[in-house]
């Protein structure tokens, strides 16, 4: 089981070639079923999204 932190989620969302190649390689090796996000991470993502919408 993996619980992703905000920085890992951000790297996975970054467009190539900006994304860290090591994070991309790790994500390609890990099955999707044991990957989770905590509610705090979801709150951080929502807060960022709302801040971008206001700008």
Sine and cosine of phi, psi and omega as CSV:
sin_phi,cos_phi,sin_psi,cos_psi,sin_omega,cos_omega
0.00,0.00,0.67,-0.74,0.04,-1.00
-0.80,-0.60,0.73,-0.69,0.13,-0.99
-0.93,-0.37,0.92,-0.40,-0.08,-1.00
-0.97,0.23,0.63,-0.78,0.11,-0.99
-1.00,-0.02,0.23,-0.97,-0.05,-1.00
-0.85,0.52,-0.65,0.76,-0.04,-1.00
-0.91,0.41,-0.59,0.81,0.04,-1.00
-0.93,0.36,-0.69,0.72,0.04,-1.00
-0.86,0.50,-0.67,0.74,0.02,-1.00
-0.89,0.46,-0.67,0.74,0.03,-1.00
-0.89,0.45,-0.65,0.76,-0.01,-1.00
-0.93,0.37,-0.44,0.90,0.02,-1.00
-1.00,0.05,-0.28,0.96,-0.03,-1.00
-0.92,0.39,0.58,-0.81,0.01,-1.00
-0.98,0.21,0.57,-0.82,0.10,-0.99
-0.90,0.45,0.58,-0.82,0.02,1.00
-1.00,-0.03,0.20,0.98,-0.04,-1.00
-0.95,0.31,-0.46,0.89,-0.03,-1.00
-0.93,0.38,0.59,-0.81,0.02,-1.00
-0.92,0.39,0.85,-0.53,-0.03,-1.00
-0.86,0.51,-0.55,0.84,0.00,-1.00
-0.92,0.40,-0.63,0.78,0.03,-1.00
-0.92,0.38,-0.66,0.75,0.02,-1.00
-0.89,0.46,-0.71,0.70,0.02,-1.00
-0.88,0.47,-0.68,0.73,0.02,-1.00
-0.86,0.51,-0.73,0.68,-0.04,-1.00
-0.90,0.44,-0.54,0.84,0.01,-1.00
-0.95,0.32,-0.41,0.91,-0.02,-1.00
-1.00,0.03,-0.34,0.94,-0.09,-1.00
-1.00,-0.06,0.77,-0.64,0.07,-1.00
-0.90,0.44,0.53,-0.85,-0.05,-1.00
-0.93,0.36,-0.48,0.88,-0.11,-0.99
-0.89,0.45,-0.55,0.84,0.00,-1.00
-1.00,-0.04,0.33,0.94,-0.04,-1.00
-0.97,-0.23,0.78,-0.63,-0.04,-1.00
-0.74,-0.67,0.31,-0.95,0.14,-0.99
-0.85,-0.53,0.68,-0.74,0.05,-1.00
-0.98,0.18,0.28,-0.96,0.03,-1.00
-0.91,0.41,-0.48,0.88,0.05,-1.00
-0.92,0.40,-0.63,0.78,0.05,-1.00
-0.90,0.43,-0.68,0.74,0.02,-1.00
-0.88,0.48,-0.62,0.78,0.05,-1.00
-0.90,0.43,-0.68,0.73,0.04,-1.00
-0.88,0.47,-0.69,0.73,0.00,-1.00
-0.90,0.44,-0.70,0.71,0.02,-1.00
-0.89,0.46,-0.65,0.76,0.01,-1.00
-0.89,0.45,-0.67,0.74,0.05,-1.00
-0.89,0.46,-0.69,0.73,-0.01,-1.00
-0.89,0.46,-0.69,0.73,0.01,-1.00
-0.91,0.42,-0.61,0.79,0.03,-1.00
-0.91,0.42,-0.62,0.78,0.02,-1.00
-0.93,0.37,-0.65,0.76,0.00,-1.00
-0.89,0.46,-0.54,0.84,-0.02,-1.00
-0.96,0.28,-0.44,0.90,-0.03,-1.00
-0.98,0.21,0.00,0.00,0.00,0.00
